[in-house]
Amino acid sequence: MNDNILCVPTDYIPAKDALKDQIILVTGAGSGIGRCAALTYAKHGATVVLLGRTLQKLEVVYDEIESAGGPQPAIYPMNFEGAAEKDYADMCDTLDREFGGLSGILHNASELGDRMPISDYSCDTWNRIMQVNANAPFMLSQALLPLLLKTTTGIANIVFTSSSVARHGRAYWGAYAASKAAQENLMQTLADELDGTCVRCNSINPGATRTAMRAAAYPAENPDTLKTPEQIMPLYIYLMENASRSMNGQRFNAQ
Ligand SMILES: NC(=O)c1ccc[n+]([C@@H]2O[C@H](COP(=O)([O-])OP(=O)(O)OC[C@H]3O[C@@H](n4cnc5c(N)ncnc54)[C@H](OP(=O)(O)O)[C@@H]3O)[C@@H](O)[C@H]2O)c1
C-alpha cells in the first residue's frame, strides 16, 4: 500500500465479458454515475443489484438493462438515512438467499449537504451526511463481508467513492469533505485487514463529472465542459475485474 494516486492503465480496454458471472451491488444506482456504472457492469456481463432510495429511478435502470439484453438485475430499495444494523443484516440474508455470494460492491451513493462555513453548518445536516456518506458504507461493507468472502469468482472487490475534497478539505464543503475522507480511510483500513483474502478494496475519485450533484455544487458551471459518467467508466470496470487483481488499498483518479 502507498500514498500514490493511480489511474487506469492507458492501454486498458475491457473485454465485453470482463464481468461475466459477477454479482455486483451498486449503491445510488438510480441516477448519475451510479446509474451509468450499473448499466456498464450489466453490459459487461454482471448481474447487478440496484440499490437506491427512489424506487422509480431504480425501475427505469432495471428496464434499461433488460431491454439491452443484460443479465436480469435485482432491485434493493433502501434509504441510508434511516437504515440501521438490522436492515443491513436483512440485506445480507436476502442476497445470500438469492445469489449465495457477492463479487463486488460499488459504494457510490452520497449526498452533498450544505455548501456553507462550518460556523453556520447545522448539526442535523452534519449527522445526516455522515450517516449516508460514511456510516452506511461501513455498515454495508461489514454486513456483506461474509458474502464477498465466499465469492465464486475468485476475487471480490469493494470500491469506495472519494472526492478531491477528501484528500484536502476546502472551505464550505463541510460534512461532505469529512465524510469522503472517512470513506477513503475506511477503504485503507479494510484493505489492510483483508490483505491475503480474496477481497480487495480500492477507491475512485471520479473528478468533475456531469451529474445532478455536480450541478448542485457548481450551479454557474456549463455542464458541457465536464466529462460524462460514460467517459469515466473504464476505471469503474477495471477495479471490478481480474485485470486489477494486484491492486489493494489504492486510491485512483478517474480523470
Ligand atoms: N459528479 C461529480 O462531479 C463527483 C465528483 C466527485 C465525487 N463524486 C461522487 O460520485 C458519487 C456519485 O455522484 P453523482 O454525481 O452521480 O451524484 P448524484 O447524481 O446526486 O447521485 C447520487 C446517488 O446517490 C443516491 N443517494 C443519495 N442519498 C441517498 C440515501 N440517503 N440513500 C440511498 N441512496 C442515496 C441518489 O439517489 P436518488 O437518485 O434517489 O436521489 C443517487 O442515485 C458520489 O459518491 C459523489 O460524492 C461525484
The ligand as an ORCA input file, in Angstrom:
! r2SCAN-3c Opt
* xyz 0 1
  N     -20.284     14.297    -10.049
  C     -19.102     14.686     -9.615
  O     -18.504     15.642    -10.155
  C     -18.430     13.976     -8.463
  C     -17.141     14.362     -8.106
  C     -16.514     13.715     -7.039
  C     -17.162     12.676     -6.389
  N     -18.432     12.318     -6.765
  C     -19.062     11.206     -6.064
  O     -19.564     10.284     -7.020
  C     -20.708      9.607     -6.471
  C     -21.870      9.736     -7.413
  O     -22.212     11.091     -7.510
  P     -23.167     11.699     -8.641
  O     -22.512     12.931     -9.092
  O     -23.568     10.656     -9.586
  O     -24.394     12.158     -7.710
  P     -25.964     12.063     -7.916
  O     -26.304     12.197     -9.350
  O     -26.527     13.049     -6.943
  O     -26.304     10.590     -7.448
  C     -26.207     10.238     -6.096
  C     -26.932      8.937     -5.908
  O     -26.928      8.634     -4.506
  C     -28.240      8.261     -4.119
  N     -28.488      8.620     -2.731
  C     -28.391      9.836     -2.164
  N     -28.774      9.794     -0.899
  C     -29.125      8.514     -0.634
  C     -29.635      7.862      0.511
  N     -29.896      8.530      1.644
  N     -29.886      6.533      0.440
  C     -29.659      5.852     -0.694
  N     -29.197      6.435     -1.830
  C     -28.942      7.749     -1.797
  C     -29.142      9.091     -5.018
  O     -30.436      8.541     -5.051
  P     -31.661      9.369     -5.689
  O     -31.396      9.416     -7.167
  O     -32.833      8.556     -5.352
  O     -31.630     10.710     -5.060
  C     -28.398      8.996     -6.340
  O     -28.734      7.824     -7.021
  C     -20.947     10.243     -5.109
  O     -20.337      9.447     -4.120
  C     -20.242     11.586     -5.204
  O     -19.864     12.058     -3.941
  C     -19.074     12.935     -7.783
*
